[in-house]
Amino acid sequence: MENYDTNWTAMSNKAIIDSMGAYIKHQRLAQNRTQAKVAEDAGLNRSTISQIEKGESISLISLIQILRTLNILHVLNQFKIEQEISPLELAKLEKKKRLRAKSSKNDQQYESEW
């Protein structure tokens, strides 16, 4: 299967589901697993696996169960929200970082005992 950049925005919803189904089927076959085995491991009916592979829609929870069973949940990484910090905020935080330790009363007490 070739690795290329897909223009998802130009695709219809049906074409996206077809592409997702083809990807799932490819992954399943690459792992040498039957639809029945994936369905059993995912806690789904075999017909659900067949549906997505044929480009029919399934529930989101079923999709997640299939991805988890095929060990390909990493495809969901694009949904992760990265905390972004502006350069100004980063500079402010850097200014607040402690540069040296300040001796406390307890430290002074220990030093006098030596």
Biopython code that builds the backbone (N, CA, C, O; Angstrom):
import numpy as np
from Bio.PDB.StructureBuilder import StructureBuilder

atoms = [
    (1, "MET", "N", (0.852, -1.174, 0.000)),
    (1, "MET", "CA", (0.000, 0.000, 0.000)),
    (1, "MET", "C", (0.896, 1.236, 0.000)),
    (1, "MET", "O", (1.763, 1.386, 0.861)),
    (2, "GLU", "N", (0.680, 2.107, -0.964)),
    (2, "GLU", "CA", (1.514, 3.289, -1.080)),
    (2, "GLU", "C", (1.224, 4.283, 0.023)),
    (2, "GLU", "O", (0.105, 4.382, 0.527)),
    (3, "ASN", "N", (2.266, 5.018, 0.384)),
    (3, "ASN", "CA", (2.138, 6.047, 1.404)),
    (3, "ASN", "C", (2.100, 7.390, 0.689)),
    (3, "ASN", "O", (3.117, 7.828, 0.150)),
    (4, "TYR", "N", (0.968, 8.038, 0.674)),
    (4, "TYR", "CA", (0.847, 9.322, 0.004)),
    (4, "TYR", "C", (-0.071, 10.222, 0.802)),
    (4, "TYR", "O", (-0.835, 9.770, 1.654)),
    (5, "ASP", "N", (0.021, 11.505, 0.506)),
    (5, "ASP", "CA", (-0.782, 12.492, 1.227)),
    (5, "ASP", "C", (-2.169, 12.542, 0.601)),
    (5, "ASP", "O", (-2.313, 12.870, -0.577)),
    (6, "THR", "N", (-3.177, 12.222, 1.378)),
    (6, "THR", "CA", (-4.550, 12.215, 0.887)),
    (6, "THR", "C", (-5.189, 13.566, 1.136)),
    (6, "THR", "O", (-5.050, 14.128, 2.222)),
    (7, "ASN", "N", (-5.879, 14.085, 0.155)),
    (7, "ASN", "CA", (-6.588, 15.349, 0.307)),
    (7, "ASN", "C", (-7.974, 15.042, 0.875)),
    (7, "ASN", "O", (-8.956, 14.929, 0.140)),
    (8, "TRP", "N", (-8.026, 14.912, 2.189)),
    (8, "TRP", "CA", (-9.267, 14.519, 2.857)),
    (8, "TRP", "C", (-10.380, 15.532, 2.620)),
    (8, "TRP", "O", (-11.544, 15.146, 2.516)),
    (9, "THR", "N", (-10.057, 16.804, 2.535)),
    (9, "THR", "CA", (-11.094, 17.828, 2.367)),
    (9, "THR", "C", (-11.781, 17.731, 1.014)),
    (9, "THR", "O", (-12.935, 18.139, 0.876)),
    (10, "ALA", "N", (-11.093, 17.200, 0.021)),
    (10, "ALA", "CA", (-11.683, 17.070, -1.304)),
    (10, "ALA", "C", (-12.545, 15.812, -1.433)),
    (10, "ALA", "O", (-13.284, 15.651, -2.404)),
    (11, "MET", "N", (-12.440, 14.928, -0.444)),
    (11, "MET", "CA", (-13.163, 13.651, -0.516)),
    (11, "MET", "C", (-14.560, 13.774, 0.090)),
    (11, "MET", "O", (-14.783, 14.548, 1.021)),
    (12, "SER", "N", (-15.483, 13.003, -0.452)),
    (12, "SER", "CA", (-16.826, 12.943, 0.136)),
    (12, "SER", "C", (-16.754, 12.111, 1.413)),
    (12, "SER", "O", (-15.783, 11.392, 1.644)),
    (13, "ASN", "N", (-17.787, 12.218, 2.232)),
    (13, "ASN", "CA", (-17.835, 11.407, 3.455)),
    (13, "ASN", "C", (-17.756, 9.919, 3.122)),
    (13, "ASN", "O", (-17.076, 9.156, 3.809)),
    (14, "LYS", "N", (-18.451, 9.516, 2.072)),
    (14, "LYS", "CA", (-18.456, 8.110, 1.653)),
    (14, "LYS", "C", (-17.050, 7.673, 1.241)),
    (14, "LYS", "O", (-16.623, 6.566, 1.572)),
    (15, "ALA", "N", (-16.330, 8.532, 0.523)),
    (15, "ALA", "CA", (-14.970, 8.200, 0.089)),
    (15, "ALA", "C", (-14.037, 8.076, 1.292)),
    (15, "ALA", "O", (-13.148, 7.224, 1.297)),
    (16, "ILE", "N", (-14.228, 8.909, 2.303)),
    (16, "ILE", "CA", (-13.408, 8.828, 3.515)),
    (16, "ILE", "C", (-13.671, 7.512, 4.240)),
    (16, "ILE", "O", (-12.737, 6.848, 4.689)),
    (17, "ILE", "N", (-14.944, 7.135, 4.352)),
    (17, "ILE", "CA", (-15.284, 5.865, 5.008)),
    (17, "ILE", "C", (-14.712, 4.697, 4.209)),
    (17, "ILE", "O", (-14.209, 3.735, 4.788)),
    (18, "ASP", "N", (-14.789, 4.780, 2.875)),
    (18, "ASP", "CA", (-14.193, 3.734, 2.027)),
    (18, "ASP", "C", (-12.699, 3.603, 2.305)),
    (18, "ASP", "O", (-12.177, 2.497, 2.442)),
    (19, "SER", "N", (-12.024, 4.736, 2.386)),
    (19, "SER", "CA", (-10.583, 4.750, 2.628)),
    (19, "SER", "C", (-10.256, 4.175, 4.001)),
    (19, "SER", "O", (-9.303, 3.408, 4.142)),
    (20, "MET", "N", (-11.038, 4.540, 5.011)),
    (20, "MET", "CA", (-10.828, 4.009, 6.356)),
    (20, "MET", "C", (-11.046, 2.496, 6.370)),
    (20, "MET", "O", (-10.280, 1.763, 6.996)),
    (21, "GLY", "N", (-12.072, 2.039, 5.692)),
    (21, "GLY", "CA", (-12.353, 0.607, 5.617)),
    (21, "GLY", "C", (-11.236, -0.154, 4.929)),
    (21, "GLY", "O", (-10.865, -1.247, 5.357)),
    (22, "ALA", "N", (-10.699, 0.425, 3.860)),
    (22, "ALA", "CA", (-9.591, -0.212, 3.141)),
    (22, "ALA", "C", (-8.355, -0.287, 4.034)),
    (22, "ALA", "O", (-7.627, -1.279, 4.014)),
    (23, "TYR", "N", (-8.124, 0.756, 4.809)),
    (23, "TYR", "CA", (-6.979, 0.776, 5.727)),
    (23, "TYR", "C", (-7.143, -0.305, 6.802)),
    (23, "TYR", "O", (-6.200, -1.038, 7.101)),
    (24, "ILE", "N", (-8.321, -0.396, 7.367)),
    (24, "ILE", "CA", (-8.579, -1.416, 8.393)),
    (24, "ILE", "C", (-8.401, -2.816, 7.813)),
    (24, "ILE", "O", (-7.799, -3.685, 8.444)),
    (25, "LYS", "N", (-8.925, -3.028, 6.616)),
    (25, "LYS", "CA", (-8.782, -4.336, 5.971)),
    (25, "LYS", "C", (-7.310, -4.640, 5.710)),
    (25, "LYS", "O", (-6.857, -5.760, 5.945)),
    (26, "HIS", "N", (-6.573, -3.664, 5.234)),
    (26, "HIS", "CA", (-5.142, -3.836, 4.974)),
    (26, "HIS", "C", (-4.408, -4.224, 6.258)),
    (26, "HIS", "O", (-3.595, -5.149, 6.257)),
    (27, "GLN", "N", (-4.693, -3.523, 7.340)),
    (27, "GLN", "CA", (-4.044, -3.812, 8.615)),
    (27, "GLN", "C", (-4.416, -5.206, 9.121)),
    (27, "GLN", "O", (-3.568, -5.941, 9.625)),
    (28, "ARG", "N", (-5.676, -5.553, 8.980)),
    (28, "ARG", "CA", (-6.138, -6.873, 9.434)),
    (28, "ARG", "C", (-5.435, -7.981, 8.660)),
    (28, "ARG", "O", (-4.957, -8.947, 9.253)),
    (29, "LEU", "N", (-5.370, -7.843, 7.331)),
    (29, "LEU", "CA", (-4.728, -8.864, 6.508)),
    (29, "LEU", "C", (-3.218, -8.909, 6.752)),
    (29, "LEU", "O", (-2.619, -9.984, 6.725)),
    (30, "ALA", "N", (-2.602, -7.750, 6.989)),
    (30, "ALA", "CA", (-1.170, -7.704, 7.282)),
    (30, "ALA", "C", (-0.860, -8.461, 8.578)),
    (30, "ALA", "O", (0.233, -9.002, 8.749)),
    (31, "GLN", "N", (-1.831, -8.488, 9.476)),
    (31, "GLN", "CA", (-1.671, -9.215, 10.741)),
    (31, "GLN", "C", (-2.172, -10.656, 10.631)),
    (31, "GLN", "O", (-2.166, -11.403, 11.609)),
    (32, "ASN", "N", (-2.606, -11.034, 9.424)),
    (32, "ASN", "CA", (-3.092, -12.391, 9.149)),
    (32, "ASN", "C", (-4.219, -12.787, 10.106)),
    (32, "ASN", "O", (-4.206, -13.866, 10.700)),
    (33, "ARG", "N", (-5.190, -11.883, 10.236)),
    (33, "ARG", "CA", (-6.318, -12.134, 11.128)),
    (33, "ARG", "C", (-7.609, -12.140, 10.322)),
    (33, "ARG", "O", (-7.777, -11.353, 9.391)),
    (34, "THR", "N", (-8.506, -13.025, 10.686)),
    (34, "THR", "CA", (-9.801, -13.092, 10.012)),
    (34, "THR", "C", (-10.737, -12.023, 10.578)),
    (34, "THR", "O", (-10.521, -11.497, 11.669)),
    (35, "GLN", "N", (-11.768, -11.722, 9.816)),
    (35, "GLN", "CA", (-12.795, -10.798, 10.321)),
    (35, "GLN", "C", (-13.398, -11.350, 11.601)),
    (35, "GLN", "O", (-13.657, -10.603, 12.544)),
    (36, "ALA", "N", (-13.620, -12.653, 11.635)),
    (36, "ALA", "CA", (-14.229, -13.280, 12.815)),
    (36, "ALA", "C", (-13.338, -13.113, 14.040)),
    (36, "ALA", "O", (-13.836, -12.836, 15.131)),
    (37, "LYS", "N", (-12.020, -13.278, 13.872)),
    (37, "LYS", "CA", (-11.101, -13.165, 15.011)),
    (37, "LYS", "C", (-11.031, -11.720, 15.503)),
    (37, "LYS", "O", (-11.048, -11.478, 16.710)),
    (38, "VAL", "N", (-10.953, -10.762, 14.586)),
    (38, "VAL", "CA", (-10.933, -9.348, 14.977)),
    (38, "VAL", "C", (-12.229, -8.996, 15.690)),
    (38, "VAL", "O", (-12.212, -8.315, 16.716)),
    (39, "ALA", "N", (-13.339, -9.454, 15.156)),
    (39, "ALA", "CA", (-14.639, -9.184, 15.773)),
    (39, "ALA", "C", (-14.698, -9.772, 17.182)),
    (39, "ALA", "O", (-15.155, -9.113, 18.116)),
    (40, "GLU", "N", (-14.244, -10.994, 17.328)),
    (40, "GLU", "CA", (-14.250, -11.638, 18.647)),
    (40, "GLU", "C", (-13.375, -10.863, 19.636)),
    (40, "GLU", "O", (-13.790, -10.597, 20.764)),
    (41, "ASP", "N", (-12.169, -10.506, 19.209)),
    (41, "ASP", "CA", (-11.245, -9.782, 20.081)),
    (41, "ASP", "C", (-11.764, -8.382, 20.430)),
    (41, "ASP", "O", (-11.485, -7.859, 21.509)),
    (42, "ALA", "N", (-12.524, -7.784, 19.500)),
    (42, "ALA", "CA", (-13.056, -6.435, 19.719)),
    (42, "ALA", "C", (-14.399, -6.456, 20.444)),
    (42, "ALA", "O", (-14.894, -5.411, 20.864)),
    (43, "GLY", "N", (-14.983, -7.631, 20.589)),
    (43, "GLY", "CA", (-16.299, -7.735, 21.226)),
    (43, "GLY", "C", (-17.416, -7.250, 20.319)),
    (43, "GLY", "O", (-18.407, -6.684, 20.781)),
    (44, "LEU", "N", (-17.245, -7.478, 19.020)),
    (44, "LEU", "CA", (-18.226, -7.032, 18.028)),
    (44, "LEU", "C", (-18.712, -8.206, 17.201)),
    (44, "LEU", "O", (-18.176, -9.311, 17.296)),
    (45, "ASN", "N", (-19.722, -7.963, 16.396)),
    (45, "ASN", "CA", (-20.178, -8.964, 15.429)),
    (45, "ASN", "C", (-19.271, -8.917, 14.214)),
    (45, "ASN", "O", (-18.744, -7.859, 13.870)),
    (46, "ARG", "N", (-19.087, -10.051, 13.565)),
    (46, "ARG", "CA", (-18.271, -10.081, 12.347)),
    (46, "ARG", "C", (-18.845, -9.155, 11.288)),
    (46, "ARG", "O", (-18.103, -8.591, 10.484)),
    (47, "SER", "N", (-20.148, -8.998, 11.284)),
    (47, "SER", "CA", (-20.786, -8.130, 10.278)),
    (47, "SER", "C", (-20.339, -6.674, 10.423)),
    (47, "SER", "O", (-20.314, -5.938, 9.436)),
    (48, "THR", "N", (-19.985, -6.249, 11.642)),
    (48, "THR", "CA", (-19.501, -4.879, 11.851)),
    (48, "THR", "C", (-18.155, -4.691, 11.162)),
    (48, "THR", "O", (-17.906, -3.649, 10.555)),
    (49, "ILE", "N", (-17.287, -5.694, 11.256)),
    (49, "ILE", "CA", (-15.989, -5.636, 10.584)),
    (49, "ILE", "C", (-16.207, -5.610, 9.078)),
    (49, "ILE", "O", (-15.578, -4.829, 8.364)),
    (50, "SER", "N", (-17.080, -6.449, 8.612)),
    (50, "SER", "CA", (-17.400, -6.499, 7.192)),
    (50, "SER", "C", (-17.953, -5.159, 6.705)),
    (50, "SER", "O", (-17.593, -4.688, 5.627)),
    (51, "GLN", "N", (-18.823, -4.555, 7.499)),
    (51, "GLN", "CA", (-19.420, -3.270, 7.123)),
    (51, "GLN", "C", (-18.362, -2.204, 6.889)),
    (51, "GLN", "O", (-18.362, -1.558, 5.841)),
    (52, "ILE", "N", (-17.465, -2.011, 7.840)),
    (52, "ILE", "CA", (-16.467, -0.942, 7.696)),
    (52, "ILE", "C", (-15.536, -1.248, 6.534)),
    (52, "ILE", "O", (-15.140, -0.340, 5.803)),
    (53, "GLU", "N", (-15.180, -2.518, 6.356)),
    (53, "GLU", "CA", (-14.284, -2.872, 5.259)),
    (53, "GLU", "C", (-14.947, -2.676, 3.898)),
    (53, "GLU", "O", (-14.256, -2.475, 2.899)),
    (54, "LYS", "N", (-16.271, -2.731, 3.849)),
    (54, "LYS", "CA", (-17.001, -2.493, 2.598)),
    (54, "LYS", "C", (-17.341, -1.017, 2.416)),
    (54, "LYS", "O", (-17.988, -0.648, 1.436)),
    (55, "GLY", "N", (-16.914, -0.176, 3.347)),
    (55, "GLY", "CA", (-17.166, 1.253, 3.216)),
    (55, "GLY", "C", (-18.515, 1.689, 3.746)),
    (55, "GLY", "O", (-19.031, 2.740, 3.366)),
    (56, "GLU", "N", (-19.083, 0.880, 4.624)),
    (56, "GLU", "CA", (-20.341, 1.259, 5.261)),
    (56, "GLU", "C", (-20.029, 1.872, 6.617)),
    (56, "GLU", "O", (-19.018, 1.546, 7.239)),
    (57, "SER", "N", (-20.892, 2.749, 7.062)),
    (57, "SER", "CA", (-20.614, 3.426, 8.325)),
    (57, "SER", "C", (-20.899, 2.510, 9.517)),
    (57, "SER", "O", (-21.784, 1.654, 9.481)),
    (58, "ILE", "N", (-20.114, 2.726, 10.568)),
    (58, "ILE", "CA", (-20.293, 2.021, 11.834)),
    (58, "ILE", "C", (-20.204, 3.069, 12.931)),
    (58, "ILE", "O", (-19.869, 4.224, 12.666)),
    (59, "SER", "N", (-20.501, 2.675, 14.151)),
    (59, "SER", "CA", (-20.440, 3.632, 15.251)),
    (59, "SER", "C", (-18.985, 3.956, 15.588)),
    (59, "SER", "O", (-18.076, 3.173, 15.311)),
    (60, "LEU", "N", (-18.793, 5.110, 16.183)),
    (60, "LEU", "CA", (-17.458, 5.537, 16.583)),
    (60, "LEU", "C", (-16.862, 4.581, 17.616)),
    (60, "LEU", "O", (-15.672, 4.273, 17.556)),
    (61, "ILE", "N", (-17.664, 4.118, 18.547)),
    (61, "ILE", "CA", (-17.168, 3.202, 19.566)),
    (61, "ILE", "C", (-16.711, 1.890, 18.930)),
    (61, "ILE", "O", (-15.716, 1.305, 19.358)),
    (62, "SER", "N", (-17.429, 1.433, 17.920)),
    (62, "SER", "CA", (-17.014, 0.213, 17.216)),
    (62, "SER", "C", (-15.689, 0.437, 16.495)),
    (62, "SER", "O", (-14.822, -0.436, 16.494)),
    (63, "LEU", "N", (-15.538, 1.600, 15.886)),
    (63, "LEU", "CA", (-14.284, 1.923, 15.205)),
    (63, "LEU", "C", (-13.113, 1.901, 16.198)),
    (63, "LEU", "O", (-12.052, 1.348, 15.909)),
    (64, "ILE", "N", (-13.321, 2.502, 17.353)),
    (64, "ILE", "CA", (-12.264, 2.523, 18.369)),
    (64, "ILE", "C", (-11.929, 1.106, 18.822)),
    (64, "ILE", "O", (-10.757, 0.775, 19.002)),
    (65, "GLN", "N", (-12.945, 0.268, 19.006)),
    (65, "GLN", "CA", (-12.707, -1.122, 19.416)),
    (65, "GLN", "C", (-11.886, -1.866, 18.359)),
    (65, "GLN", "O", (-11.008, -2.660, 18.696)),
    (66, "ILE", "N", (-12.174, -1.610, 17.095)),
    (66, "ILE", "CA", (-11.433, -2.267, 16.008)),
    (66, "ILE", "C", (-9.993, -1.774, 15.983)),
    (66, "ILE", "O", (-9.058, -2.570, 15.890)),
    (67, "LEU", "N", (-9.818, -0.454, 16.068)),
    (67, "LEU", "CA", (-8.463, 0.109, 16.064)),
    (67, "LEU", "C", (-7.645, -0.428, 17.232)),
    (67, "LEU", "O", (-6.467, -0.752, 17.075)),
    (68, "ARG", "N", (-8.270, -0.522, 18.398)),
    (68, "ARG", "CA", (-7.576, -1.043, 19.582)),
    (68, "ARG", "C", (-7.181, -2.505, 19.361)),
    (68, "ARG", "O", (-6.054, -2.891, 19.671)),
    (69, "THR", "N", (-8.079, -3.304, 18.838)),
    (69, "THR", "CA", (-7.815, -4.721, 18.608)),
    (69, "THR", "C", (-6.684, -4.919, 17.602)),
    (69, "THR", "O", (-5.874, -5.836, 17.739)),
    (70, "LEU", "N", (-6.635, -4.053, 16.594)),
    (70, "LEU", "CA", (-5.578, -4.146, 15.580)),
    (70, "LEU", "C", (-4.298, -3.431, 16.022)),
    (70, "LEU", "O", (-3.312, -3.392, 15.285)),
    (71, "ASN", "N", (-4.326, -2.872, 17.225)),
    (71, "ASN", "CA", (-3.174, -2.154, 17.778)),
    (71, "ASN", "C", (-2.750, -0.982, 16.887)),
    (71, "ASN", "O", (-1.561, -0.769, 16.649)),
    (72, "ILE", "N", (-3.733, -0.232, 16.401)),
    (72, "ILE", "CA", (-3.445, 0.918, 15.542)),
    (72, "ILE", "C", (-4.164, 2.179, 16.043)),
    (72, "ILE", "O", (-4.567, 3.032, 15.253)),
    (73, "LEU", "N", (-4.311, 2.275, 17.340)),
    (73, "LEU", "CA", (-4.925, 3.483, 17.911)),
    (73, "LEU", "C", (-4.116, 4.738, 17.622)),
    (73, "LEU", "O", (-4.628, 5.851, 17.735)),
    (74, "HIS", "N", (-2.865, 4.561, 17.251)),
    (74, "HIS", "CA", (-2.008, 5.714, 16.951)),
    (74, "HIS", "C", (-2.576, 6.587, 15.831)),
    (74, "HIS", "O", (-2.196, 7.751, 15.705)),
    (75, "VAL", "N", (-3.474, 6.043, 15.023)),
    (75, "VAL", "CA", (-4.064, 6.864, 13.956)),
    (75, "VAL", "C", (-4.898, 8.008, 14.532)),
    (75, "VAL", "O", (-5.244, 8.949, 13.817)),
    (76, "LEU", "N", (-5.217, 7.926, 15.813)),
    (76, "LEU", "CA", (-6.007, 8.974, 16.457)),
    (76, "LEU", "C", (-5.139, 10.092, 17.030)),
    (76, "LEU", "O", (-5.665, 11.016, 17.652)),
    (77, "ASN", "N", (-3.831, 10.029, 16.835)),
    (77, "ASN", "CA", (-2.931, 11.038, 17.393)),
    (77, "ASN", "C", (-3.255, 12.459, 16.929)),
    (77, "ASN", "O", (-2.942, 13.419, 17.634)),
    (78, "GLN", "N", (-3.858, 12.605, 15.790)),
    (78, "GLN", "CA", (-4.181, 13.940, 15.299)),
    (78, "GLN", "C", (-5.230, 14.639, 16.161)),
    (78, "GLN", "O", (-5.392, 15.856, 16.073)),
    (79, "PHE", "N", (-5.932, 13.893, 16.977)),
    (79, "PHE", "CA", (-6.946, 14.476, 17.849)),
    (79, "PHE", "C", (-6.364, 15.002, 19.156)),
    (79, "PHE", "O", (-7.069, 15.636, 19.941)),
    (80, "LYS", "N", (-5.093, 14.743, 19.388)),
    (80, "LYS", "CA", (-4.436, 15.184, 20.619)),
    (80, "LYS", "C", (-4.222, 16.698, 20.570)),
    (80, "LYS", "O", (-3.733, 17.235, 19.576)),
    (81, "ILE", "N", (-4.592, 17.368, 21.646)),
    (81, "ILE", "CA", (-4.418, 18.811, 21.730)),
    (81, "ILE", "C", (-3.106, 19.092, 22.436)),
    (81, "ILE", "O", (-2.908, 18.707, 23.588)),
    (82, "GLU", "N", (-2.221, 19.763, 21.737)),
    (82, "GLU", "CA", (-0.932, 20.130, 22.304)),
    (82, "GLU", "C", (-1.070, 21.506, 22.937)),
    (82, "GLU", "O", (-1.615, 22.431, 22.333)),
    (83, "GLN", "N", (-0.578, 21.626, 24.143)),
    (83, "GLN", "CA", (-0.595, 22.920, 24.818)),
    (83, "GLN", "C", (0.469, 23.792, 24.171)),
    (83, "GLN", "O", (1.651, 23.448, 24.164)),
    (84, "GLU", "N", (0.041, 24.911, 23.636)),
    (84, "GLU", "CA", (0.981, 25.825, 23.011)),
    (84, "GLU", "C", (1.200, 27.020, 23.923)),
    (84, "GLU", "O", (0.267, 27.508, 24.560)),
    (85, "ILE", "N", (2.427, 27.481, 23.979)),
    (85, "ILE", "CA", (2.751, 28.617, 24.821)),
    (85, "ILE", "C", (3.446, 29.653, 23.932)),
    (85, "ILE", "O", (4.304, 29.317, 23.116)),
    (86, "SER", "N", (3.063, 30.892, 24.105)),
    (86, "SER", "CA", (3.638, 31.952, 23.290)),
    (86, "SER", "C", (5.076, 32.220, 23.737)),
    (86, "SER", "O", (5.427, 31.944, 24.885)),
    (87, "PRO", "N", (5.900, 32.747, 22.853)),
    (87, "PRO", "CA", (7.282, 33.061, 23.235)),
    (87, "PRO", "C", (7.350, 34.036, 24.417)),
    (87, "PRO", "O", (8.252, 33.938, 25.248)),
    (88, "LEU", "N", (6.404, 34.972, 24.493)),
    (88, "LEU", "CA", (6.397, 35.922, 25.613)),
    (88, "LEU", "C", (6.100, 35.214, 26.927)),
    (88, "LEU", "O", (6.753, 35.487, 27.935)),
    (89, "GLU", "N", (5.131, 34.314, 26.933)),
    (89, "GLU", "CA", (4.811, 33.561, 28.141)),
    (89, "GLU", "C", (5.986, 32.682, 28.549)),
    (89, "GLU", "O", (6.283, 32.548, 29.737)),
    (90, "LEU", "N", (6.655, 32.085, 27.567)),
    (90, "LEU", "CA", (7.814, 31.249, 27.861)),
    (90, "LEU", "C", (8.918, 32.085, 28.508)),
    (90, "LEU", "O", (9.560, 31.640, 29.459)),
    (91, "ALA", "N", (9.136, 33.287, 27.996)),
    (91, "ALA", "CA", (10.161, 34.173, 28.575)),
    (91, "ALA", "C", (9.800, 34.547, 30.010)),
    (91, "ALA", "O", (10.674, 34.592, 30.875)),
    (92, "LYS", "N", (8.522, 34.814, 30.267)),
    (92, "LYS", "CA", (8.086, 35.143, 31.627)),
    (92, "LYS", "C", (8.322, 33.972, 32.571)),
    (92, "LYS", "O", (8.783, 34.160, 33.697)),
    (93, "LEU", "N", (8.008, 32.767, 32.116)),
    (93, "LEU", "CA", (8.222, 31.576, 32.948)),
    (93, "LEU", "C", (9.703, 31.351, 33.215)),
    (93, "LEU", "O", (10.087, 30.956, 34.316)),
    (94, "GLU", "N", (10.526, 31.600, 32.220)),
    (94, "GLU", "CA", (11.969, 31.435, 32.400)),
    (94, "GLU", "C", (12.501, 32.413, 33.442)),
    (94, "GLU", "O", (13.394, 32.068, 34.216)),
    (95, "LYS", "N", (11.964, 33.620, 33.467)),
    (95, "LYS", "CA", (12.391, 34.626, 34.453)),
    (95, "LYS", "C", (12.059, 34.184, 35.874)),
    (95, "LYS", "O", (12.794, 34.487, 36.814)),
    (96, "LYS", "N", (10.950, 33.467, 36.023)),
    (96, "LYS", "CA", (10.496, 33.050, 37.351)),
    (96, "LYS", "C", (11.227, 31.816, 37.864)),
    (96, "LYS", "O", (11.097, 31.470, 39.038)),
    (97, "LYS", "N", (11.998, 31.142, 37.002)),
    (97, "LYS", "CA", (12.706, 29.937, 37.438)),
    (97, "LYS", "C", (13.741, 30.281, 38.495)),
    (97, "LYS", "O", (14.438, 31.291, 38.395)),
    (98, "ARG", "N", (13.833, 29.443, 39.495)),
    (98, "ARG", "CA", (14.811, 29.610, 40.569)),
    (98, "ARG", "C", (16.198, 29.320, 40.007)),
    (98, "ARG", "O", (16.430, 28.285, 39.382)),
    (99, "LEU", "N", (17.114, 30.256, 40.245)),
    (99, "LEU", "CA", (18.475, 30.098, 39.753)),
    (99, "LEU", "C", (19.425, 29.546, 40.806)),
    (99, "LEU", "O", (20.425, 28.909, 40.474)),
    (100, "ARG", "N", (19.117, 29.785, 42.061)),
    (100, "ARG", "CA", (19.945, 29.242, 43.136)),
    (100, "ARG", "C", (19.071, 28.949, 44.344)),
    (100, "ARG", "O", (17.962, 29.466, 44.481)),
    (101, "ALA", "N", (19.597, 28.119, 45.199)),
    (101, "ALA", "CA", (18.872, 27.751, 46.412)),
    (101, "ALA", "C", (19.089, 28.812, 47.482)),
    (101, "ALA", "O", (20.165, 29.402, 47.585)),
    (102, "LYS", "N", (18.080, 29.037, 48.250)),
    (102, "LYS", "CA", (18.151, 29.981, 49.358)),
    (102, "LYS", "C", (18.202, 29.157, 50.639)),
    (102, "LYS", "O", (17.379, 28.264, 50.837)),
    (103, "SER", "N", (19.158, 29.451, 51.502)),
    (103, "SER", "CA", (19.255, 28.653, 52.723)),
    (103, "SER", "C", (18.109, 29.021, 53.662)),
    (103, "SER", "O", (17.731, 30.183, 53.807)),
    (104, "SER", "N", (17.592, 28.009, 54.270)),
    (104, "SER", "CA", (16.479, 28.203, 55.193)),
    (104, "SER", "C", (16.998, 28.185, 56.621)),
    (104, "SER", "O", (18.178, 27.925, 56.856)),
    (105, "LYS", "N", (16.127, 28.458, 57.562)),
    (105, "LYS", "CA", (16.509, 28.426, 58.977)),
    (105, "LYS", "C", (17.008, 27.042, 59.375)),
    (105, "LYS", "O", (17.947, 26.922, 60.162)),
    (106, "ASN", "N", (16.385, 26.000, 58.834)),
    (106, "ASN", "CA", (16.804, 24.628, 59.143)),
    (106, "ASN", "C", (18.218, 24.369, 58.638)),
    (106, "ASN", "O", (19.015, 23.721, 59.316)),
    (107, "ASP", "N", (18.534, 24.882, 57.432)),
    (107, "ASP", "CA", (19.881, 24.707, 56.883)),
    (107, "ASP", "C", (20.905, 25.390, 57.774)),
    (107, "ASP", "O", (21.975, 24.835, 58.026)),
    (108, "GLN", "N", (20.587, 26.597, 58.257)),
    (108, "GLN", "CA", (21.510, 27.339, 59.106)),
    (108, "GLN", "C", (21.736, 26.590, 60.425)),
    (108, "GLN", "O", (22.846, 26.578, 60.958)),
    (109, "GLN", "N", (20.673, 25.968, 60.944)),
    (109, "GLN", "CA", (20.786, 25.208, 62.184)),
    (109, "GLN", "C", (21.731, 24.023, 61.975)),
    (109, "GLN", "O", (22.566, 23.750, 62.837)),
    (110, "TYR", "N", (21.616, 23.318, 60.853)),
    (110, "TYR", "CA", (22.478, 22.185, 60.576)),
    (110, "TYR", "C", (23.920, 22.625, 60.404)),
    (110, "TYR", "O", (24.842, 21.943, 60.853)),
    (111, "GLU", "N", (24.119, 23.784, 59.745)),
    (111, "GLU", "CA", (25.475, 24.275, 59.538)),
    (111, "GLU", "C", (26.147, 24.608, 60.871)),
    (111, "GLU", "O", (27.339, 24.345, 61.031)),
    (112, "SER", "N", (25.414, 25.178, 61.831)),
    (112, "SER", "CA", (25.988, 25.542, 63.122)),
    (112, "SER", "C", (26.320, 24.316, 63.963)),
    (112, "SER", "O", (27.177, 24.393, 64.843)),
    (113, "GLU", "N", (25.664, 23.191, 63.712)),
    (113, "GLU", "CA", (25.927, 21.975, 64.455)),
    (113, "GLU", "C", (27.224, 21.326, 64.008)),
    (113, "GLU", "O", (27.764, 20.487, 64.729)),
    (114, "TRP", "N", (27.725, 21.674, 62.878)),
    (114, "TRP", "CA", (28.968, 21.075, 62.359)),
    (114, "TRP", "C", (30.082, 21.732, 62.994)),
    (114, "TRP", "O", (31.234, 21.399, 62.718)),
]
sb = StructureBuilder()
sb.init_structure("model")
sb.init_model(0)
sb.init_chain("A")
sb.init_seg("    ")
for serial, (resi, resn, name, xyz) in enumerate(atoms, 1):
    if name == "N":
        sb.init_residue(resn, " ", resi, " ")
    sb.init_atom(name, np.array(xyz, "f"), 0.0, 1.0, " ", f" {name:<3s}", serial, name[0])
structure = sb.get_structure()
